[in-house]
Amino acid sequence: MATYCGRLGYVKAGAAGSEAVVGELSSFTLTIDSPATDVSVFQNSGWSSFKGCGRSWSGSAEGYFDTTDTAQAAIWTAISGGTALGVYFHVDDDIRFSGSCYPTSWSANASVGGITTASFNFQGTDTLTRTTS
């Protein structure tokens, strides 16, 4: 059974073809959905029938807010301008997921005596590709 250490993960984001590692991140989440559409008919003897008719993906990342990080700046620029980004979610050096996405939210959290953190949410557009080395 293969297991992976979270400490080897990272996220890259930026203009397609020039993505950079998003600095200061401590976690990410990648979600792939394949909703089932109800295709029930009267002749199903009372049983519901479903068909997978589409797929979508989304993600989020959290870490420390860093105004000098070029990838964090690219995410800010994309969300404020409504443009797409290329993004890579690396589980480790052997497994990664990549695609094009739109940042859907950006937030910062500051508290007295704490380090300011930032979080980003992404909505994938088109195909998410899984690559293994």
C-alpha beads as a LAMMPS data file, in Angstrom:
LAMMPS data file: protein, C-alpha beads

133 atoms
132 bonds

1 atom types
1 bond types

-500.0 500.0 xlo xhi
-500.0 500.0 ylo yhi
-500.0 500.0 zlo zhi

Masses

1 110.0

Atoms # bond

1 1 1 0.000 0.000 0.000
2 1 1 1.363 3.399 -0.961
3 1 1 1.075 6.229 1.512
4 1 1 2.256 9.801 1.148
5 1 1 3.598 12.362 3.580
6 1 1 1.740 15.660 3.486
7 1 1 5.013 17.523 3.995
8 1 1 5.985 16.680 0.393
9 1 1 2.939 18.430 -1.116
10 1 1 2.868 21.839 -2.755
11 1 1 0.814 23.953 -5.140
12 1 1 1.954 25.825 -8.248
13 1 1 -0.145 28.613 -9.754
14 1 1 0.190 31.361 -12.338
15 1 1 -0.312 32.166 -15.978
16 1 1 -0.489 28.957 -18.005
17 1 1 3.037 27.830 -18.804
18 1 1 4.721 29.957 -16.140
19 1 1 3.254 28.557 -12.926
20 1 1 5.362 28.974 -9.779
21 1 1 5.264 27.335 -6.365
22 1 1 2.869 29.206 -4.092
23 1 1 5.050 30.115 -1.135
24 1 1 4.200 29.757 2.536
25 1 1 1.380 27.213 2.074
26 1 1 0.682 24.650 4.764
27 1 1 -2.263 22.732 3.286
28 1 1 -4.385 22.210 0.211
29 1 1 -7.545 20.373 -0.731
30 1 1 -8.507 19.076 -4.166
31 1 1 -12.066 17.875 -4.777
32 1 1 -13.308 16.077 -7.885
33 1 1 -17.075 15.735 -8.324
34 1 1 -19.016 13.469 -10.644
35 1 1 -22.646 14.192 -9.838
36 1 1 -25.206 11.572 -10.729
37 1 1 -28.217 12.806 -12.695
38 1 1 -31.550 11.159 -12.014
39 1 1 -32.746 9.301 -15.140
40 1 1 -35.603 7.414 -13.466
41 1 1 -38.636 6.426 -15.508
42 1 1 -41.994 4.885 -14.629
43 1 1 -40.858 1.432 -15.791
44 1 1 -38.044 1.200 -13.169
45 1 1 -40.366 -0.717 -10.770
46 1 1 -39.989 2.029 -8.192
47 1 1 -36.179 2.043 -8.262
48 1 1 -34.293 5.227 -9.044
49 1 1 -31.740 5.209 -11.847
50 1 1 -28.800 7.560 -12.162
51 1 1 -26.202 8.364 -14.776
52 1 1 -22.930 10.221 -14.356
53 1 1 -23.297 13.081 -16.809
54 1 1 -20.491 15.431 -15.948
55 1 1 -17.445 16.090 -13.849
56 1 1 -16.044 19.127 -12.109
57 1 1 -13.197 19.946 -9.771
58 1 1 -12.291 22.581 -7.249
59 1 1 -9.570 23.221 -4.740
60 1 1 -8.353 25.355 -1.921
61 1 1 -5.020 26.222 -0.347
62 1 1 -4.082 27.816 2.954
63 1 1 -0.915 29.249 4.420
64 1 1 0.863 32.420 5.463
65 1 1 0.118 35.678 3.662
66 1 1 3.180 36.822 1.695
67 1 1 3.029 39.975 -0.446
68 1 1 6.446 39.193 -1.974
69 1 1 5.455 35.765 -3.316
70 1 1 4.932 35.886 -7.100
71 1 1 2.421 33.019 -7.149
72 1 1 0.300 34.556 -4.367
73 1 1 0.385 37.803 -6.357
74 1 1 -0.706 35.925 -9.507
75 1 1 -3.690 34.502 -7.639
76 1 1 -4.635 37.999 -6.422
77 1 1 -4.290 39.406 -9.943
78 1 1 -6.421 36.610 -11.418
79 1 1 -9.233 36.947 -8.884
80 1 1 -9.328 40.721 -9.125
81 1 1 -9.262 40.566 -12.931
82 1 1 -11.519 37.544 -13.449
83 1 1 -8.880 35.605 -15.378
84 1 1 -7.945 31.939 -15.368
85 1 1 -4.774 30.442 -13.904
86 1 1 -2.831 27.299 -14.502
87 1 1 -2.585 25.279 -11.300
88 1 1 -0.754 22.156 -10.178
89 1 1 -1.560 20.279 -6.974
90 1 1 1.440 18.104 -6.080
91 1 1 0.715 15.290 -3.646
92 1 1 4.429 14.555 -3.784
93 1 1 7.055 14.554 -6.530
94 1 1 5.464 11.469 -8.133
95 1 1 1.767 12.401 -8.243
96 1 1 0.275 15.701 -9.363
97 1 1 -2.991 17.061 -10.695
98 1 1 -3.064 19.969 -13.129
99 1 1 -5.571 22.099 -14.949
100 1 1 -6.905 25.556 -15.570
101 1 1 -9.007 27.276 -12.924
102 1 1 -10.560 30.501 -11.795
103 1 1 -9.799 31.713 -8.276
104 1 1 -13.209 32.129 -6.656
105 1 1 -12.225 33.560 -3.299
106 1 1 -9.250 34.980 -1.459
107 1 1 -9.211 35.745 2.222
108 1 1 -6.763 36.942 4.833
109 1 1 -6.990 36.312 8.551
110 1 1 -5.068 38.459 11.042
111 1 1 -5.176 38.263 14.808
112 1 1 -3.355 39.963 17.648
113 1 1 -0.269 37.928 18.437
114 1 1 -0.667 35.720 15.356
115 1 1 0.796 35.410 11.889
116 1 1 -1.483 36.636 9.089
117 1 1 -2.745 33.755 6.988
118 1 1 -4.311 33.626 3.549
119 1 1 -6.612 31.144 1.871
120 1 1 -7.548 30.725 -1.760
121 1 1 -10.380 28.794 -3.430
122 1 1 -10.310 27.656 -7.042
123 1 1 -12.978 26.419 -9.464
124 1 1 -11.574 24.204 -12.195
125 1 1 -12.516 24.806 -15.785
126 1 1 -12.215 21.958 -18.271
127 1 1 -10.124 18.839 -17.693
128 1 1 -8.125 17.995 -14.576
129 1 1 -5.157 15.807 -15.484
130 1 1 -3.540 13.304 -13.120
131 1 1 0.145 12.635 -13.771
132 1 1 2.285 9.979 -12.108
133 1 1 6.008 9.631 -12.510

Bonds

1 1 1 2
2 1 2 3
3 1 3 4
4 1 4 5
5 1 5 6
6 1 6 7
7 1 7 8
8 1 8 9
9 1 9 10
10 1 10 11
11 1 11 12
12 1 12 13
13 1 13 14
14 1 14 15
15 1 15 16
16 1 16 17
17 1 17 18
18 1 18 19
19 1 19 20
20 1 20 21
21 1 21 22
22 1 22 23
23 1 23 24
24 1 24 25
25 1 25 26
26 1 26 27
27 1 27 28
28 1 28 29
29 1 29 30
30 1 30 31
31 1 31 32
32 1 32 33
33 1 33 34
34 1 34 35
35 1 35 36
36 1 36 37
37 1 37 38
38 1 38 39
39 1 39 40
40 1 40 41
41 1 41 42
42 1 42 43
43 1 43 44
44 1 44 45
45 1 45 46
46 1 46 47
47 1 47 48
48 1 48 49
49 1 49 50
50 1 50 51
51 1 51 52
52 1 52 53
53 1 53 54
54 1 54 55
55 1 55 56
56 1 56 57
57 1 57 58
58 1 58 59
59 1 59 60
60 1 60 61
61 1 61 62
62 1 62 63
63 1 63 64
64 1 64 65
65 1 65 66
66 1 66 67
67 1 67 68
68 1 68 69
69 1 69 70
70 1 70 71
71 1 71 72
72 1 72 73
73 1 73 74
74 1 74 75
75 1 75 76
76 1 76 77
77 1 77 78
78 1 78 79
79 1 79 80
80 1 80 81
81 1 81 82
82 1 82 83
83 1 83 84
84 1 84 85
85 1 85 86
86 1 86 87
87 1 87 88
88 1 88 89
89 1 89 90
90 1 90 91
91 1 91 92
92 1 92 93
93 1 93 94
94 1 94 95
95 1 95 96
96 1 96 97
97 1 97 98
98 1 98 99
99 1 99 100
100 1 100 101
101 1 101 102
102 1 102 103
103 1 103 104
104 1 104 105
105 1 105 106
106 1 106 107
107 1 107 108
108 1 108 109
109 1 109 110
110 1 110 111
111 1 111 112
112 1 112 113
113 1 113 114
114 1 114 115
115 1 115 116
116 1 116 117
117 1 117 118
118 1 118 119
119 1 119 120
120 1 120 121
121 1 121 122
122 1 122 123
123 1 123 124
124 1 124 125
125 1 125 126
126 1 126 127
127 1 127 128
128 1 128 129
129 1 129 130
130 1 130 131
131 1 131 132
132 1 132 133
